[in-house]
Amino acid sequence: MLQSYLNGLAIAIGLIVAIGAQNAFVLAQSLRREHHLPVALLCVLCDVLLVSAGVFGLASLLSQSPALLAIARWGGVAFLLWYGCQALRRALSRQALQAAEQGPRSRRAVLLSAMAVTLLNPHVYVDTVLLIGSLGARQAVPGAYVAGAASASAVWFFTLALGAAWLAPWLARPATWRLLDLAVALMMFGVAGQLILG
């Protein structure tokens, strides 16, 4: 049981920590201090549901359905390009992205964006459902494996949310926000490019 838990923890943390669209979104929300804890919680819950689905059967279903993977792929490309263009527009505008100037978005709007970044990204299905899920299905205690992966997700996303929010006062300069938005835009375009070419 402990070995299955540790396997889930190690595999998940190795994949989750890699910088991607979801991590960039959580970081940006945390620096804005804009519903960053609910965003982190939503990301953890999505990871738990997706890993569980993969471990208990969805991984084998997706691997046998090229049509489902194609729909996820091109939907993800469209969303990532749109989100990247929004971030690039903010980075190139004369007004820096500052919560005080723009006014906060509603929790609902932020959580819907977080869900889109998470669930419209095909990498989440390849990494979380197929890779982590199929490895978990082979564990001696699959439930312990899911718990390990959930622990990794919780530690990572809440550390990212709280750590970035703690640094926000030191990062509240217009140039920093422009650089952050530029980095987010480049990340979104990079992931979309990988999906198009892959």
LINRA-V548876 format. One record per run of one state. SS is the DSSP state (helix for helix, strand for strand, loop for the rest). FROM is the first residue (numbers start at 1). LEN is the number of residues. Records with the same first field share a line. If there is no record, write none. Layout:
SS: FROM-LEN  FROM-LEN
This chain:
loop: 1-1  17-4  33-3  64-2  93-6  103-4  120-2  138-4  172-2  198-1
helix: 2-15  21-12  36-28  66-27  99-4  107-13  122-16  142-30  174-24
